Amino acid sequence: MKITTLKNAFRVSIFTITVSLFILFYFFSSYIYKNITITEIQKVSESLSKQVFNSMYQVMRKGWSRDDLQVFLTETQNSFENSNYSVEIYRGKKVEALFGKIEQGEMNNNVQKVFQTKEKILTTENDTTKIVTPIIAKQECIQCHINTQEGDILGVVSVEYDFSEIIENSKNEHLLFFILILPLMFIVVYIFSKLFLNKINISLDAFQKKIHNINSVKDFKNLSIVKDKNTYKEFDQILEGLDILSKKLKDIAVDKDILEFEVKLLDKMVITSDVIKDWKEYIKDLLHEINFVLPVYCLVTIFKTEDEQYEVEVFWYGKPDKKLMEHLNIIAKEMITEYHHSDHNGSKINHNFSEENLCLTELAIDDIEHEAKSLLLETPKIGGIVGLGIQARMEKDSIHSIVIDSILTTLLNLVGSIKAINKYTEHLEFYATRDPLTGLFSQRVFRDLLEYEVKRAARHKYEFGVLVIDCDNFKPINDTYGHSFGDEFLKAFAELLEESKRDEDILSRYGGDEFTLILPESGDQETFTVANRILENVANFELIAPDGTPTSMTVSIGIAIFPEHGKQPKELFDVADSMMYKAKYEGKNLVKYPTEIDIEEIAQKAQDQSIVVLDAIKQKKIIPHFQPIMDVKTNKVAINELLMRIEVDDEVLSAGRFIETAEALGVVHQMDYMVIEAAFEKIKKLNYQGLLFINLSPKALMIGEFINKIVLLSSQYEIKRSNIVFEITERETVKSFALLEKFVQNLKLEGFSFAIDDFGSGFSSFHYIKRFPIDYIKIDGDFIINIHQDKKDLAFVKSIISLAKELGVKTVAEYVENEDILKFLQEIDVDYVQGFYIGKPSEKLLTI
């Protein structure tokens, strides 16, 4: 507020108070004056009433006749005819009985009351005063009024006076008086305000000049408020308070450029994929921006790596000399020791330069002062330090300390988040392609690589071999010595296979104790050679069990050669898989190569399976099964997953036995519609209100009419769309990423939810999280089944859960096969669990 405005506010306040008091006094005095007037009028009226009353007594003593009395009443009324007074005389009943009635007004309530009580009544209302007085019989009255006794009421005298005219005249006179004295009051108030303001004008004017001269924080810090002797004591107290306030504000005052930088610093917390990819360049740019606010010569980031070593990155604003760089190396190592109490030996230190052309050679060691902050994260396990090298001679006040602390905190959070996300993605990328137990490629990767090898071999016209390898007697080992030793045995067996294959061969763990091997550019001879080498090495393989017993096993191996035994990936695998089972049937510990008869039998089996699928569609034998999913916090079923089954005679076939055939025939979308409609019908019948997960083939999802069809079905059966969650398997959709993205957007627009099934099993886990509006993540069961025994599985699952919670995504753990796994998952805060321990798939829909 300007000082002139403050002065005017004082004047306006004084005048407002004066006018308010004037008005208040006017109305108060009017009220008092009116009451005084009414009191006087009442006295006069009462006196008049007494006079009339006394006159009546005097004339009645003379023994007036009735005519004399009538003349008296007429003259009395006529005497008040031109005045505001009116007089009425009322005879009592005993008087009327002796002397008869006279002309008199109608008795009002007051008159009747006086006749009853014999008490005088005085009332004033609506600017009218009324006095009603009783005429009481005395001893002398009994001579004429022979029917009365002393004290009886003979009549009533009523005197009324209308004083409204007097009140109105007095009001006008009163108002005129106040109007005449109003200017005089304003003159007095003006003089008083002038004298009052004059004493504080000196200090206010000086204060105003100082305020106008403040254009920066530095000017504000030089502000001093000096009191003047001529001002009021109370105003001096206000100035003293302002002086104390200004001193406190000096300590927290912030320049505009610092505030703008703080805002930019907050913007830097938005981490994009580009920031993660080029984080060093990002820090260089940030260092350049910091120097617009504070002289910061260098920035240090120190983070622990997997091998318990530290990666040290030093970012310089310009190029210093070697001596200064060596000094920073020592400082960085001291930071590691101080903040993390760790050994810094072997730490790698890299130096980066924000401004290549800026020379810092004149900068001395004593010119730099270091400040740092430390970070420790448990999940994923990360330890980090961020430090700043600032100008030692810089005048540091509290605000600069706050800014430096903000920069350090932001950088620590920024770099820490980048490191954490990198660690998440490293886990995701590794386990997306690898079996967590053996480190070999997973089944899904094998399928993709087999498809790739088929296309490459067809284009370059060469042969290649496929082996399916299965352990013959692994189950007894696992049952006898426990799962822990079984896992150890499989890892050792995987290492043996690695040693037995050629460097270019591709080894995968297909599942359980079954392995596959792709042999690029290999005919039947080369493939046989590798297969026989595996047999020989396995024959010499043994592992000592926990009780000291040497354990060994044999393997059965099936072979298929491209293109002789098949030109499609599925055909090749089916042939090799069938040959493996044939080796087991013929005595195990064998390598089987397919004959023409074997190929014909396999083809016939595939044809029979196609007939089964087509017949199931025709006969409407596609039936829904439901597997319950439990909420970990409530231990109650909250979700059911829809699964497709086929009825063949008395047998129910799971999807794994016919889905590939259905996809090859191009009928899988028809089966999806049939099983969904059957499920919706059951949901409506049972009034099921929980969530329904629908696991669909990606090929069905890519059909343009799919969403419209599901929307129609949900409306037909009155199903809430928010209760439907579509599961899409990560691995199978990666080839249709753009198409899938469009599908998911349309799906979300219609009100459905979205889940990624078998999360962590494909190549693009991080891309799914980034690009799709995921509601649920179903963690691949391969990482769950041994989570209570395998640290790698545990680390991976924890990473997924932590990342999901940060993104507001719910997690579902699959393959919960026993109570131990369930308890373990409850401890690491999974949202939902699914598996045979919770409930097997069945036709029964479990309601909440």
N, C-alpha and C positions, 0 to 999 in steps of 0.2 A: 504494500500500500504506500502511495506517495505521502510525503509529509503534509503537503497542502490538503490532501484528502483527509488526513487525520485531523488537521485543524478544523476543517469544515464539519467533520463528524462531531467534534467537541461542540461547535456552535449550534449545530442542528440538535444535538442532544439537549443542550441547555434550553433552547427555545421550545423544544418539544415538551420538556419537563415543565417549563413555565406555563405553556398553553394548557397542558394537562391539569396542572394545579389550579389554573384560573377557572377552567370548566368545572372541575371538581368543587371548587369553592363556591362558584355560582349556583350550582344545583344544591349544594348543602345549605347555603344561606337562603335560597328560595324555599327550601323545605322548612327551615327554622322559622322564617318569616311567616309562612303560611300557617304553621302551627300556632304561632303567637297570635296571629289575626283571628284564627278560629277560637282560641281561648278567650280573647277579648269579646268576640261576638257572643260566645256562650254566656259570659258574665252579663252582658247587656240584655240578652234574651231572658235570662233568669230574673233579672231585675224587673223587666217589663212584665213578666209573668206574675211576679209578686204584686206589682202595682194593680194589675187587673184583678188579681185575687182579693187584695185588700179593698178595692173599690166595691167589689161585689159584696163583701162582708158588711161594709158601711151602709150600702143602700138596703141590704136585706135587714139590717137592724132597725131601719125606719119602718119596716113592715109594709114594704111595697106590695102593690097588688100585682096580679098577673100581667096586666097591661103595662104597668110601670117597668116590670122586669123585661118585657119584650122590647120596650122603647130603649132601655139601657143596652140590651144586646145589639140592637140595630145600630145605635150610635157608636158603640164600641167597634163594631165591624167597619162602619163607614169611616171612622177615624184612621184606620189602617189601610184604607182602600188604595191610596196612591203610594204606599210604601211597600217594602219587601217583607213586611210582617203580615201575618194572618192569625186571627184568634177564633177559636171555636169553643163553645161551652156546651157541655153535655149533662142532661139531668139524669139522676139515678132513678131506679124503679120506685123507690119509696116516695120520692118527690113527685113523680108522675102520677102515683096513686092518689095523692092529695090534690095536686094542682093541674094535672093533665100534661099532655105532651106539648113540646114546642118544636119550632123548626130548627133542626140541627143536622150537621153532616153525618155521614156514615161512620160508625165507629171502626177505627183501624185496630191492629193488633196491640199497639202500645196503649190505646185508650182502654180496651178490654182488660189488659193486664193490670192497669192502674186500678180499675174497678175491683179487680180480684184481690190485689195485694195491698191496696191503699198506700203504695209507695210511689214517690215521684220518679219519673223516667226522663233522662236527658240523653239524647242521641244526636250524632252529627254524621251525615253521609251524603255523598254526591253534592257537596257545597251547600247543604241545608241543615240547620239546627232545629231540633224539635224538643220542646219541654212540655211534658204532660204532668199536671199537678192535681192531686185529689182535693175535693172540698169536704172536709171532715166536720161532722156535726158537733157543735159545742153545747154547753148547758143552756146558753141563751137561745139556741136554735130550736130547742125542744118545745118552746112556747107555741111556735107556729107549726112546726113539723111534729105533730103530736104522735105520729106513727113511728118515730125514730128514737134512738137512744144516743147518748153521748158517745162519740167515736165512730158512729156509722158514717158511711160515705154518701154524701148528698148529690155529688156531681163531679165533673172533671173539667178543668180548663186546659186547653191545648193551644200553645203558642208556637208558630213556625216562622223561621226566618231564612230566606234564600239569599246567601251572601256570595253567589258565583260572580256577580258583577264586581263586587269589591275585590275578590281574589284576582280576577282578570286584570283589573286596573293596577293592582299592586305588582303583578308580574311585569307588566309593561314598564312601570316606573323603575322596578328593580333591574330589568334588562337594560334600560336606557342608562341607568347609573353605571353599570359595568362596562357598557360600550364606551362611555365617556372616559373611564379610567384605564381602558385597555392600552391605548398608545403610550400612556405614561409608564405602564408596567414594562412594555417592550423596550422603551428607552432605558429604563433602569437595568433590565436584563442584558441589553447590549453593552452597556458600560461595564457591568460586572464581568461579562465574558471576555471583554477586551482586556480588562485588568488581569483576569485569571490566565488567559492564554499568553499574555505578554511575558509572563515569568518563565514559561517553558519553551517559548519560541526560539530562544537563543540555543538551547541544547538540541532542540529538534532540527533547527537549520544546520547545525554542525553535524549532527547524526546523518541528515539527508545527504550532505556533501560526501561524507565518507562512504555511504552506501552506493552512491552514483559512481564513485571511483573504483569500486570492486569489479574487475573484469576477469580475474583468474583466481585460482586457489592461492597463489602467492600474495596477491593483493588482500585476499581475505585474511590470510595469516598475519598481515601487518595491521589489521584493524584493531584500534583501541578506542574504548568509549570513555570520555572524560566528563565528569559531572561539573555542573556550574553552580556557583554559590547562590545565584539569584533564583534558582528554581525551588519548587516545593520539595519537602522531604520525601513525600510519597513518590513523586516522579523520580527522585534520585534512587529510590529503592528499585524502581522499574529498570532504570539504566544499569544499576548494579547487577540485576538478574540477567539483562541482555549481555553484559560484559562476561559473566560466568558462562552463559550459553555459547557465546562466540568463541571463548577459549576451548570449550569442549568440542565445538564443531571444527575447530582448527585441526584437531587430532584425527578427525574422520573425513575431512574434506577430500573430494576426489575430482581430479581434472576431467574434463569432457573426453579427452583422448583416451584416458585410462578406462573410463566407463565404456567407451566404444570398443576398446580392446577386450574388455571382460565379456561383452556380448559376442564378439568374434570367437573368443575362447570357448564359449558355450557351443557355438556352431560347430567347432572342431570335434565335438564329441559325437557328431553324426558319422558313423563309420560305414563307408560303402565298400563295395568289392574293389574299387580302384584304390582306395586308401590301403586296404589289406595288401593288395598286390604291390604297390609302390610306396610303402610306408616311409622309407628313407627319404625319398623326394618330398614327401609330405612334411616330414620333420624339418627338412631344410627350409621349405617355404615358411613354416611356422616360426622358425628361428629368425628369419628375415623380418617377419611381422612383429615379433617381440621387440626387436631393436628400435621400432618406431616409438616405443613406450619406455623401455628400460635398456640400459647398455648391458647386453648379455653377450659375452664373447664365445661361449661354448655351451653345449648341452650334451649330457652323458646318459645313455641308457644301458643298463646292465641286467640281463635276464639269464636264468639258469637253463641249461639244455638238458636233454634226456640223459646224457652220460655224466651228469653231476658237474659239468664244467659251466663256465659263464661266457656268454657272448657279450662283448663290450663294444658299443658303437658310440664314438665321439663325433659330434657334429660341431664344426667350427664356423663362426660367422664369416671369417676370411681365412687366409693361409698364415699360420704362425711359423716360427722357426722350430727346428728339431728339438731344441732344448726344452721349449715350452710343451711340445707334444709328449716328450719323455716324462716331463713333470706330471702331465695329465694321466699318463699310464700309471704312475705311482699313486696318484689320487684315487683313480678308479679301483685299484687293488685295495687301497685302504678303506674305501667305501664298502667293498665286499666283506672285509674283515669286521668293520664296525657294525654294519646293519644286519648281516646274515651269519656272522661268526663262522665263516666258511674259509676253506683254503682256496686261494686264488691261483695257485700254480696251474699252468697249462691254459689259462684263460686267453682267448684270442681277442685282440683289440684292433678294431678298424677305425680309421679316421676319415671323416667325410667333410666336405667343404661347401658351404652354402653360396659364398661369393668367391669364385675362383680368382678373380682379378683384384680382390681386396687384400692388401698386405697387412699382416699383424706382426711383422718382425720386430717392431719397436716396443711391442707389448712385453713387459717384464713379468716374472713369476709373482712378484709382490703386488702387481696391479690387479690380480684376480682373486676373488673370494668365492668359496664354494658353499652351496647349500643343496641339500638332497632330501629325498623321501623314499621310503621303502614300502614294498607291497608283497604280501604272501597270500596265495590262493590255494585252497585245498583241492577244489574240483574245478577244472583240471589243475593238477599240482604245478604251480608256477611261483617262482620267486623273482622279484625284480626291484631295481633301484633306478631312480631318475634324479639327475643332479644338474645344477646350473652353475656356470662360472660367470659371476657378475663383477662389475667394476668395484674394486675394493674401496676406492675413495668416494664412492657414491653416497650422498647423504641419505641415509635410510630412516624414514619415519615409519609410523605404524601403517600408513596406507600402502607404502611401497612393500612392506613386509607382507601385507595381505595379498597384494598383486603377485608377488613372488610365490607365495604359498599357493595361490590359485593356479598359477602357471604349472607349478610342480604337480599339484593334484590332478589337473587336467591331463598333463602329459603322462603321468603315471597311469591314470585310468585309460587314456587313449592307447598307449603302447601295450599296457597290460591286456586290454580287450583284444587288440590285434593278435598278441601272442596267444591268448586263450582260444580265439577263433581258429588260428592256425593249428593249434594243438587239436581242437575238436575235429577240424577237417582232415588232419593227418590220420587220426584214428578212423574217421569215417571212410576215407579213401582206401586205407589199408584193409579194413575189415569188409569193405564193400567188394573187394576182389579176392580176399583170402579166407580160408578156413581158420577160425580162431584157435583151434587146437594144434593143428600141424603146420600152419603157415603156408600150406599149399593153396593153389587156386580152388575156389568153391565150385559147387555144382553149376551154379548159374553162369559163372564165368566160362566154365568148360563148354556149356551149350553155345554161348556167344562165339567163343574161339573156334568151335567145331564148325559153326555156320560160316564164319569168316574163312576158315581153311578150305571148306568145300568150294566157295566162290573163287578163291585164289587158285586152287588146283584146277578148277574147270577152265579158268581164263588162261592159265599157263600150261595146261594139258600135262599134268604130272599126277602120279599116284601118291597116296599117303595112307598110313595105317592107323587104326584105332584099337586100343586094348581096353577091355573091362576086366579089372582084377578084383577078386573077392577073397577075403580070408576064410579058410575052410573051418577052422575050429576056434574062432576068437571068442564066441559066446561063453564056452566053459571057462576060459581064462578070466573073462570079465566077472562071471558069477562067482568063481572060486576065490579070486584075490581082490575083488572090489573094483569100483569104477576108477578110483585114483590110479591103481596100477594099470588098469585097462587103458586109461588115457596115456600113461607113460609108454605102454607097449605100442600103441598106435603111432605115437610121435617117433619112436625108434624105428618102427616099420616104414614110416614115411621117409625118414632119412635113408633107409636102405634102398627104397625105390629111387630116390634122388641119385644115389650113387650108381644104380643099375642102368639108368636111362642115358641117352646121349644129351649133350648140352642143349641142342636145339629142340629136344622133345618137350612137350607141354604136359606136366603132371598135375592132376587135380584129385581132391577128395570128393567123391560123388555123394557120399553119405554113409554114416555108420562105419563099417569096415570094408567099404567098397571104394575102389579108386579107378581112375581112368587115365589113359595116356594117349596123346595125339603125337604121331610120328611123321612130321612133314617130309615130303619127297622120299617116301619109303614104300617099296613094293612088298610082296609077301615074304621074300627072303630076308630083307632087313628087319621086318616086323617080327618074324620068327626068331631071329637072332636075339633081339632085345627081350622078347617074351621068355625064351629059354634061359637067358642070363638072369632074369628075375627069379625063375624057378630055382636055379642053382644057388643064388645068393640067399634065398629064403631057406633053402635046405640047410645052410650053414649058420642060420641066424637063431640066436636064443638070448633070452633076457632073464636075469635072476629075479625071482619073485621075492616079496617081503619075507617069506619063511625060508629063503635060501634055495628054493627049488628052481632049477633051470626050466624055463618055459619056451616052447617053440610052436610053430604051426606050418601049414602048407597053404598054397593058394591055388585057385582055379582061374584060368585066364581065357577069355574069348577074344577072337580076332575078327576084324572086318577091314576090307581094303576098298578105297575109293579109286575108280568108279565101278569096279567089278561087282561089289556087293550092295551098292546103293549109290544114288546120286543126290540124295537129300540127307541132311544131318540126322533126322529122326530114323530114316531107314538104316543108316550106318550104325547108329547106336543100338537099335533094336536087334540087328544081326549080331553085333559083338556081345550084347547082353544075353541073347539067347544061347550063344556059343559058350558063354561062361556058365550058364545054368546046365548046359549039356555036359560040360566038363565035370561039374559037381555030380550030376546024375550017373556019370560013367566011372566014378570012383575018386574024384578030387585029385589035387596035385597034378593037373593036366593043363595043356594048352590045346584049344580046339579051334580048327580052321573050318569055315563053312563049306559044305558041298552044295551041289545044285539042288539036291533034295531038301537040304536045310533051308535054302533060300525060298524054295516053293512053299514049304511049310510055314515059314515066317510070313510070307505074302498072304497065304490063305488065312492065317490067324488075324492079320490086319483087316482082311476083307470081312471076316466074320465079325470083327469088332465094329466095322462100319455098318453092317446089317443090324447089329444090336442097337446102335445109336439111332439110326433112322426108324427102326421099329418102335423104339421108346417114344420118339416124337409122334409117330403116327397113332400109337395106342395111348398117348398121354400118360406115360409111365414116368414122367419127370416129376419127382416129389421133393418137397422142401424138408430139410433137416435143420435143427437149430442147436448151436453150441453156446452155452451160457458164458457170460463175461462178468466177473465179480468186481464190485467197487471195494478197493482195499480198505478204505476208511470205515465203511459200514458193514463189510462182510456179507453184503446182499447182492443178488443178481440185479444188475442195472441195465445190461445190454444182452441181446441175443444176436449171434452171427448166423446169417442165412447161408446154408450149404446145399449144393445140388447133388441129388442122388438119382440113380436109375434102378428100377425094379426089373430084374430078369428072372423069370420063374419065381423061386423062393429066395433068391439072393438079391441083396441091395448093394449096388456097385458105387464106390466112392468116385469123386470127380477125377482123381488121379489116374483112374483106369480107363477113362473114356474121353477126357477133355481135349487131348491132343488130336484124337481122331475126329472129334466134333469140329475143332478149329480147321483141320485139313479139309473136311467136307463143307465148311462154310455155313454150318447150321447152329453154331454156338449161340448166336443172338436169339434164335427162336427158342432155344432151351432156356436162356436167361429170362425171356418174357414169361414163359410158362411157369417157371419156378417162383418168380416174383409175384405173379398174379395169385398163385396158390398160397404163398406166404401172406399176402395182403388179405386174402379171404379168411385165413385163420386168425389174423390179427383183429379183424373186425368182429369175428364171431366171439373171440375171447375178451374183447375190449382191452387189448394189451396197450399200455401207455408208455412202455419203455422205448429205448433206442433199438434200431435194427441195423446191423452192419450187413451190407450186401457186397460180396466179393465177386467181381465180374471180370470176364475176359476182356483184355484191352481191345481186341478186335471188335467186340460187341460195342464198346464204348465209342469207338470211332465212327459208328454208323450215325448219320445225321439225324435220323428220326428217333433215336434212343431216348433222349430227354423228354421229348413231347409225348412219347408213349408212356413213360414212367409218370409224368405229370397227369396224364389221363387216367392211369390206373389208380394213382393216389387219390384223385378226386372221386373216382367211381366207388372206391372202398372207404372213403372218408378217412384217409391216413394223413396225419400231420407231416408235412414235408420236413419240418425241423427234426423229426424223429428218425429220418432216414439218413444213414451215413454210408457213402459209397467207398469201398476199399479198392485201391488200385495198387497192384504189385509193382514195386519200383523197377525191378529188373526188366519186366516185360514191356514197359512203356517208354523206355529211354529212346527208342528209335523214332518215336512219334512225339517228340517233345513239344513242338509248336502246336500240333493238332491237339495234344493233350491239354495244353495250357488254355486253349480256346474252350475246350470241352469243360474244364473245371470252372472257368469263369461263368459259363452259361449255367452250369450246375448250381453254383452259389447264388446266382441271380434268381433262380427258381426257388430258393429257400432250402436246398439240400445241404448236407455237410460232407466233408471230404476227409478221407484217411489214407495214409500210406501204409500198405501192408509189407511185411518182411523188410522193414526199414534197416538199412545198413548192409543189405545183401547185393545192391547194385553199384553202379559206377558214379551215380550223381546225387548222392544223399543231400549234400549241401545245397545243390541247385534246386532240389525240391523244396527245401525249407525257405530258400530265398525267393523263389518265383511263384510258389503256389500258396493260396490261403488255406493252410493245413489246419484242421481241427483236432485230429488224432494221429498219433504215430504208433504203429504196432511194431515193436522191436522184434527183429528176427529171432525165432526160437533157438537157433544155433548158438546165440550168445547167452541165452537164458538157462539152458539145460544143465550147464556146468558152472553157473555163475558163483555158486557157493564154494567152488573148488579151484576155479581158474582166475588168477588175478587179472589177466588180460581181458577176459570177458567182463569182469567186474568193472574195470577201468573204462571199457568201451560203453557199457550200459550206463554208468554214472555220467559219462560225458553227454550221452543222448538225453538223459533225464534233466540234467542241469540246463542244457541248451533249450530243451522244450519248455521248461518252466519260465525261463527268461522271455520266451516268445509267446507264452500263454497257450501252449499246445498240450493237450492231455496225452499221457502215455499208456500203452497197453502192452503188457509182457505176455508173450506166447510160450507154449511148451512148459507150463507149470505142472509138473508131473508128480510132485510130492510135497509134503508139509515143510520140509527143510527149505526148498526153493521159495515157497510162499512166504515164510517168515523172513527170509533174506531180502526178498523184494519189498516187504513191508518196511524194513529198516531203511532202505535206500529211497523210499518215498515214490514208488511207482503208483499211478492213479488206479489202473485196472489190471486184472490178471485173467488169463485164459489158459486152459489146458485140461488134460484128462483128470487131474486131481480136483479141479473145479467142477467139471462135468463133461461127459462125452456127447458127441452129436447124437441127436435123436429126433423123432418126429414131434416130441413134446416141446411146446413153447413155454419156457419158464416165465411166469408173470412176476412182477415186482411185489 
